[in-house]
Amino acid sequence: MYFEVLDNKIECHAFYYNGQVHNELPQDCRYTWSYSPHLVNKQIDFASLYVGGKDINQVCPAHLKPDWDIASAKLKAFIRSFLISKVNLEHNCFYDLVPERFLLEYFELKNKITKYVIQTYKKPHNYDYILSLAQFVDEIKGQKLNIDSSSLKSILPREKTFKAKLNEYDPYVKYNMFGTVTGRLSTMPNSFPILSMDKSFRSVIKPNNNWFVELDFNGAELRTFLALAGKEQPDCDIHDWNVQNVFNNQMDRDKAKEEIFSWLYGGDKAYDVASTIYDREAIRNKYWDGSFVNTPYGRKIEADKHHAMSYLIQSTFADIVLRQVVKVYKYLQDKKSKIAFCVHDNIILDLAENEKWILNDIVNIFSQTDYGKFMVNIKAGNNYGDMKTILKN
């Protein structure tokens, strides 16, 4: 086994193995704690993916805990001392600045914890997908956002406040793939706040290539429900479809959208047709055991009856979306265009002008889910704040 010594700021890496640090990865190494891009295409298992992203301190066995706590405290002390001394860790490899004896002790303990996890925890049935998602998240955190605050007039106090904060934010999106019970991505504390920033300030984010293109599923939650019910997906706007097939043309699209969501998640109004098409009780009884929602993707979420449906739909859809994100990410590996980031259930592409032809391929890949073809809405613009609808596919 081994643990990779890696500094994320500069090219500084080596491999700890059998009590020594090596410049090259030994061929018989088979597992380590977490994914690194230096290990892509290697036949290596990552212990952190076995434990659903739990911190290594949470899974450290009792017999190693005292020594691990001491080693971890020493590591934090070194970091604090460098910060106090104003050592530039962007230009100096952290591991060159600490005593070798400490490094060997620290990594040996980490190896023992890793070995314990590999031998104790069951490998997830969807490990290959989790690893692909980890690779995607790792790539995103290395892509610097193109931030241009010139669009902010800085007249209003809230604009002044946000512009000042822009200088404090690290311009990288750092996702936590295990941060929510439903499976949606959350962000790390030191990430650029892409998921929570005010929509009125989105124009400060510009593409590194030429265009931002946003993809999202039309009527995603309703389509997820139909998928769980084994029903065919409408090939048109689902809210227009509901106007005709659920509400018998008795209301407009906006009202139909409001009514169907209110009814689906517990509303008391009686819609006989809705009960036939969107059979709440049948779906709830299939996936909720009275205490936990058990999703088709293997998630087990504690829920009462009132919240069971929303947890089921939101979690299942989150897993559907992220699986499509992974497919698009793999397609783009040899392209200049990239996924810039994801915001909840939307994927934002950073599209190069000379690769516009790939958009049809991407939309097709994104739309073909495990539950059939989902209609995709497409927006585009030259900054994240000014995105205009160009197609409903």
C-alpha positions as CSV (number, residue, x, y, z in Angstrom):
1,M,0.0,0.0,0.0
2,Y,1.1,3.6,-0.2
3,F,0.2,7.2,0.5
4,E,0.9,9.9,-1.9
5,V,2.7,13.0,-0.7
6,L,1.2,15.8,-2.6
7,D,1.1,19.6,-2.4
8,N,-1.9,21.0,-4.3
9,K,-0.3,24.4,-5.0
10,I,2.8,23.4,-6.9
11,E,4.2,20.3,-8.6
12,C,5.5,18.5,-5.5
13,H,4.7,14.9,-5.1
14,A,6.3,11.6,-4.0
15,F,5.0,8.3,-2.8
16,Y,5.3,6.8,0.6
17,Y,5.5,3.0,0.6
18,N,6.9,0.4,3.0
19,G,8.5,3.0,5.3
20,Q,10.2,5.0,2.5
21,V,9.4,7.9,0.2
22,H,9.8,7.1,-3.5
23,N,9.9,9.4,-6.6
24,E,7.9,6.9,-8.7
25,L,4.8,4.9,-7.9
26,P,5.7,1.3,-7.0
27,Q,4.0,-1.1,-9.3
28,D,2.5,-3.3,-6.5
29,C,0.7,-0.4,-4.8
30,R,-3.0,-1.1,-4.7
31,Y,-4.7,1.4,-2.4
32,T,-4.4,4.8,-0.7
33,W,-6.7,7.2,1.2
34,S,-8.0,9.6,-1.4
35,Y,-7.9,10.3,-5.2
36,S,-5.2,12.4,-6.8
37,P,-4.9,13.2,-10.5
38,H,-1.4,11.7,-10.5
39,L,-3.1,8.4,-10.0
40,V,-5.5,8.5,-12.9
41,N,-5.8,5.2,-14.8
42,K,-4.0,3.3,-12.1
43,Q,-5.5,0.2,-10.6
44,I,-5.8,1.7,-7.1
45,D,-8.7,1.7,-4.6
46,F,-9.4,4.8,-2.5
47,A,-10.4,4.2,1.1
48,S,-12.2,7.6,1.4
49,L,-14.7,6.4,-1.2
50,Y,-15.4,3.2,0.8
51,V,-16.7,5.3,3.8
52,G,-18.9,7.8,2.0
53,G,-16.4,10.7,2.4
54,K,-16.1,10.4,6.1
55,D,-13.1,12.2,7.6
56,I,-10.2,9.9,8.3
57,N,-10.5,10.9,12.0
58,Q,-14.1,9.4,12.0
59,V,-12.9,6.0,10.8
60,C,-9.6,5.7,12.7
61,P,-9.7,2.5,14.7
62,A,-9.5,2.8,18.5
63,H,-6.0,1.3,18.8
64,L,-4.5,3.9,16.5
65,K,-6.5,6.9,17.7
66,P,-4.1,8.2,20.4
67,D,-1.1,8.2,18.1
68,W,-3.1,9.6,15.2
69,D,-4.4,12.5,17.4
70,I,-0.9,13.4,18.4
71,A,0.4,13.3,14.8
72,S,-2.6,15.3,13.5
73,A,-2.0,17.9,16.2
74,K,1.6,18.2,15.2
75,L,0.7,18.6,11.5
76,K,-1.7,21.5,12.4
77,A,1.0,23.1,14.5
78,F,3.4,23.1,11.6
79,I,0.7,24.7,9.4
80,R,0.0,27.4,12.0
81,S,3.7,28.1,12.4
82,F,4.1,28.6,8.6
83,L,1.1,30.9,8.5
84,I,2.4,33.0,11.4
85,S,5.9,33.1,9.7
86,K,4.2,34.1,6.4
87,V,5.8,31.3,4.5
88,N,4.5,31.3,1.0
89,L,3.1,27.7,0.5
90,E,2.3,28.5,-3.1
91,H,6.0,28.6,-3.9
92,N,7.3,26.2,-1.3
93,C,6.3,22.5,-1.0
94,F,4.8,22.0,2.5
95,Y,6.4,18.6,2.8
96,D,9.9,20.0,2.3
97,L,9.4,22.3,5.3
98,V,8.7,19.7,7.9
99,P,11.1,17.1,9.5
100,E,11.3,13.8,7.5
101,R,11.0,11.8,10.7
102,F,7.6,13.3,11.4
103,L,6.5,12.7,7.8
104,L,7.4,9.0,8.0
105,E,5.5,8.6,11.3
106,Y,2.5,10.5,10.0
107,F,2.2,8.7,6.7
108,E,2.8,5.3,8.3
109,L,-0.2,6.0,10.6
110,K,-2.3,7.1,7.7
111,N,-1.4,3.9,5.9
112,K,-2.5,1.8,8.8
113,I,-5.9,3.6,8.9
114,T,-6.3,3.2,5.2
115,K,-5.5,-0.5,5.4
116,Y,-8.0,-0.9,8.2
117,V,-10.7,0.8,6.1
118,I,-10.0,-1.3,3.0
119,Q,-10.2,-4.5,5.0
120,T,-13.2,-3.6,7.2
121,Y,-15.6,-1.7,5.0
122,K,-17.4,-3.2,2.0
123,K,-16.6,-1.7,-1.3
124,P,-19.6,0.3,-2.6
125,H,-21.5,-1.4,-5.4
126,N,-21.3,1.8,-7.4
127,Y,-17.7,2.4,-6.7
128,D,-16.7,3.1,-10.4
129,Y,-19.3,5.8,-10.6
130,I,-18.3,7.4,-7.3
131,L,-14.6,7.4,-8.5
132,S,-15.6,9.1,-11.7
133,L,-17.5,11.7,-9.7
134,A,-14.5,12.2,-7.5
135,Q,-12.3,12.7,-10.6
136,F,-14.8,15.3,-11.9
137,V,-14.9,17.2,-8.6
138,D,-11.1,17.1,-8.4
139,E,-10.8,18.6,-11.9
140,I,-13.3,21.4,-11.2
141,K,-11.4,22.5,-8.1
142,G,-8.3,23.1,-10.3
143,Q,-10.1,25.3,-12.8
144,K,-9.8,29.0,-11.9
145,L,-12.9,31.1,-12.4
146,N,-12.7,34.1,-14.7
147,I,-13.9,36.8,-12.3
148,D,-14.6,40.3,-13.8
149,S,-16.2,42.7,-11.3
150,S,-16.3,45.6,-13.8
151,S,-20.1,44.9,-14.4
152,L,-20.7,46.0,-10.8
153,K,-21.4,49.7,-10.5
154,S,-20.7,49.7,-6.8
155,I,-23.4,52.3,-6.2
156,L,-25.7,50.3,-4.0
157,P,-24.4,49.1,-0.6
158,R,-25.0,45.5,-1.3
159,E,-23.0,45.7,-4.5
160,K,-20.1,47.4,-2.6
161,T,-20.2,44.6,0.0
162,F,-20.2,41.9,-2.6
163,K,-17.4,43.5,-4.6
164,A,-15.3,43.7,-1.5
165,K,-15.9,40.0,-0.7
166,L,-14.8,39.0,-4.3
167,N,-11.3,39.9,-3.3
168,E,-11.5,37.5,-0.3
169,Y,-12.9,34.5,-2.2
170,D,-10.6,31.9,-3.6
171,P,-11.7,31.8,-7.3
172,Y,-12.1,28.0,-7.4
173,V,-15.2,25.9,-7.0
174,K,-14.5,23.1,-4.5
175,Y,-17.4,20.6,-4.2
176,N,-18.1,18.2,-1.4
177,M,-19.6,15.1,-3.1
178,F,-20.8,13.7,0.3
179,G,-22.1,16.9,1.8
180,T,-25.9,16.2,1.6
181,V,-28.1,13.3,2.5
182,T,-29.9,13.6,-0.9
183,G,-26.7,13.3,-2.9
184,R,-26.6,16.9,-4.2
185,L,-23.2,18.5,-4.4
186,S,-22.4,21.1,-1.7
187,T,-19.4,23.3,-1.5
188,M,-16.4,23.3,0.9
189,P,-16.1,26.2,3.4
190,N,-13.1,27.6,1.4
191,S,-14.9,27.4,-2.0
192,F,-16.1,30.2,-4.2
193,P,-19.8,30.4,-3.2
194,I,-21.2,29.3,-6.5
195,L,-24.3,27.7,-5.0
196,S,-25.3,30.5,-2.8
197,M,-24.3,33.7,-4.6
198,D,-27.0,36.2,-5.4
199,K,-28.3,35.8,-8.9
200,S,-28.0,39.5,-9.6
201,F,-24.2,39.2,-9.2
202,R,-23.7,36.2,-11.5
203,S,-22.5,38.5,-14.4
204,V,-19.1,38.8,-12.7
205,I,-18.3,35.2,-13.8
206,K,-17.2,34.9,-17.4
207,P,-16.1,31.9,-19.5
208,N,-12.5,31.1,-19.9
209,N,-13.3,30.1,-23.5
210,N,-16.1,31.9,-25.4
211,W,-19.5,31.0,-24.1
212,F,-21.4,29.7,-21.1
213,V,-24.0,27.1,-22.0
214,E,-26.4,26.0,-19.3
215,L,-28.2,22.6,-19.5
216,D,-31.1,21.6,-17.3
217,F,-34.0,19.1,-17.5
218,N,-37.5,20.4,-18.2
219,G,-39.8,19.6,-15.3
220,A,-37.1,17.5,-13.7
221,E,-38.9,16.5,-10.5
222,L,-42.1,15.6,-12.3
223,R,-40.1,13.6,-14.9
224,T,-38.3,11.8,-12.0
225,F,-41.7,10.9,-10.5
226,L,-42.9,9.5,-13.9
227,A,-39.7,7.5,-14.2
228,L,-40.1,6.0,-10.7
229,A,-43.7,5.1,-11.7
230,G,-42.5,3.4,-14.9
231,K,-44.4,5.8,-17.1
232,E,-43.3,7.2,-20.5
233,Q,-41.8,10.6,-20.6
234,P,-43.7,13.4,-22.4
235,D,-41.6,14.7,-25.4
236,C,-42.8,18.3,-24.8
237,D,-42.9,20.8,-22.0
238,I,-44.2,18.8,-19.1
239,H,-46.2,21.7,-17.6
240,D,-48.0,22.2,-20.9
241,W,-48.6,18.4,-21.0
242,N,-50.1,18.6,-17.5
243,V,-52.5,21.4,-18.6
244,Q,-54.0,19.1,-21.1
245,N,-53.7,15.7,-19.5
246,V,-54.1,16.4,-15.8
247,F,-56.2,19.7,-15.7
248,N,-58.2,19.3,-18.8
249,N,-57.2,22.7,-20.1
250,Q,-58.9,24.4,-17.1
251,M,-55.9,26.6,-16.2
252,D,-52.8,28.1,-17.8
253,R,-49.3,26.7,-17.6
254,D,-48.1,28.8,-14.5
255,K,-51.2,27.8,-12.5
256,A,-50.9,24.2,-13.5
257,K,-47.2,24.2,-12.4
258,E,-48.2,25.6,-9.0
259,E,-51.0,23.2,-8.5
260,I,-49.2,20.0,-9.5
261,F,-46.3,20.6,-7.2
262,S,-48.6,21.6,-4.3
263,W,-50.6,18.4,-4.8
264,L,-47.6,16.2,-5.4
265,Y,-46.0,17.1,-2.1
266,G,-49.0,16.8,0.1
267,G,-51.7,19.2,-1.1
268,D,-55.3,18.3,-0.1
269,K,-57.0,19.2,-3.3
270,A,-58.5,16.3,-5.1
271,Y,-57.4,15.7,-8.7
272,D,-58.6,12.3,-9.9
273,V,-56.6,12.4,-13.1
274,A,-53.5,13.5,-11.2
275,S,-53.9,10.6,-8.8
276,T,-53.9,8.3,-11.8
277,I,-50.9,9.7,-13.5
278,Y,-48.9,10.7,-10.4
279,D,-49.9,8.0,-8.0
280,R,-48.4,9.4,-4.8
281,E,-49.4,6.6,-2.5
282,A,-48.1,3.8,-4.7
283,I,-44.7,5.5,-5.1
284,R,-44.4,6.3,-1.4
285,N,-45.3,2.7,-0.4
286,K,-42.7,1.4,-2.8
287,Y,-39.8,3.5,-1.6
288,W,-40.7,4.5,2.0
289,D,-40.7,1.8,4.7
290,G,-42.3,4.0,7.4
291,S,-39.0,5.3,8.7
292,F,-36.6,5.6,5.8
293,V,-36.7,6.4,2.1
294,N,-34.8,3.8,0.1
295,T,-34.0,5.3,-3.3
296,P,-33.3,3.4,-6.5
297,Y,-29.6,4.4,-6.3
298,G,-29.1,2.9,-2.9
299,R,-29.5,5.9,-0.6
300,K,-31.3,5.4,2.7
301,I,-32.7,8.7,4.1
302,E,-34.6,9.0,7.4
303,A,-37.9,10.6,6.7
304,D,-41.5,10.9,8.1
305,K,-44.5,10.6,5.8
306,H,-44.7,14.3,5.1
307,H,-41.1,14.5,3.8
308,A,-40.7,11.1,2.3
309,M,-41.9,12.1,-1.2
310,S,-39.7,15.2,-1.5
311,Y,-36.6,13.3,-0.3
312,L,-37.3,10.5,-2.7
313,I,-37.8,12.8,-5.7
314,Q,-34.9,15.2,-4.9
315,S,-32.4,12.5,-4.1
316,T,-33.3,10.3,-7.1
317,F,-33.1,13.3,-9.4
318,A,-29.8,14.4,-7.9
319,D,-28.3,11.0,-8.7
320,I,-29.8,11.1,-12.2
321,V,-28.2,14.5,-12.9
322,L,-24.8,13.7,-11.5
323,R,-24.6,10.5,-13.6
324,Q,-25.3,12.6,-16.7
325,V,-22.6,15.1,-15.5
326,V,-20.0,12.3,-15.3
327,K,-20.9,11.2,-18.9
328,V,-20.5,14.7,-20.2
329,Y,-17.2,15.1,-18.2
330,K,-15.8,12.0,-19.8
331,Y,-16.8,13.1,-23.3
332,L,-15.0,16.4,-22.9
333,Q,-11.7,14.9,-21.8
334,D,-9.9,15.5,-25.1
335,K,-11.7,18.9,-25.8
336,K,-10.9,22.5,-25.0
337,S,-14.4,23.0,-23.8
338,K,-15.1,22.0,-20.2
339,I,-17.8,21.8,-17.6
340,A,-17.3,25.1,-15.7
341,F,-19.3,24.2,-12.7
342,C,-22.7,22.8,-11.6
343,V,-25.3,24.7,-9.7
344,H,-27.8,22.4,-8.0
345,D,-29.4,20.5,-11.0
346,N,-27.9,22.6,-13.8
347,I,-24.7,22.0,-15.7
348,I,-22.8,25.0,-17.0
349,L,-20.4,24.4,-19.9
350,D,-17.5,26.6,-20.8
351,L,-17.7,26.2,-24.6
352,A,-15.0,27.1,-27.1
353,E,-16.1,28.9,-30.3
354,N,-14.3,26.4,-32.5
355,E,-16.1,23.5,-30.7
356,K,-19.7,24.6,-31.1
357,W,-20.4,21.5,-33.1
358,I,-20.0,19.3,-30.0
359,L,-23.1,20.9,-28.3
360,N,-25.5,18.5,-30.0
361,D,-23.5,15.6,-28.8
362,I,-23.4,16.9,-25.3
363,V,-27.2,17.6,-25.2
364,N,-27.8,14.1,-26.5
365,I,-25.5,12.5,-23.9
366,F,-27.1,14.6,-21.1
367,S,-30.6,13.8,-22.1
368,Q,-30.2,10.0,-22.3
369,T,-30.8,9.0,-18.6
370,D,-31.1,5.6,-16.9
371,Y,-34.9,6.3,-17.1
372,G,-35.2,7.3,-20.8
373,K,-34.8,10.6,-22.6
374,F,-35.5,13.7,-20.5
375,M,-36.2,17.0,-22.4
376,V,-33.4,19.5,-22.0
377,N,-33.6,23.3,-21.7
378,I,-30.6,25.2,-23.1
379,K,-29.4,28.7,-22.3
380,A,-26.3,30.5,-23.5
381,G,-24.5,33.8,-22.8
382,N,-21.1,35.5,-22.6
383,N,-21.4,35.7,-18.8
384,Y,-23.2,33.7,-16.1
385,G,-25.6,36.4,-15.4
386,D,-26.9,37.0,-18.9
387,M,-28.1,33.6,-20.1
388,K,-30.8,33.4,-22.7
389,T,-32.9,30.4,-23.7
390,I,-31.8,29.2,-27.1
391,L,-33.5,25.8,-27.3
392,K,-35.9,23.4,-25.6
393,N,-34.9,19.9,-26.8
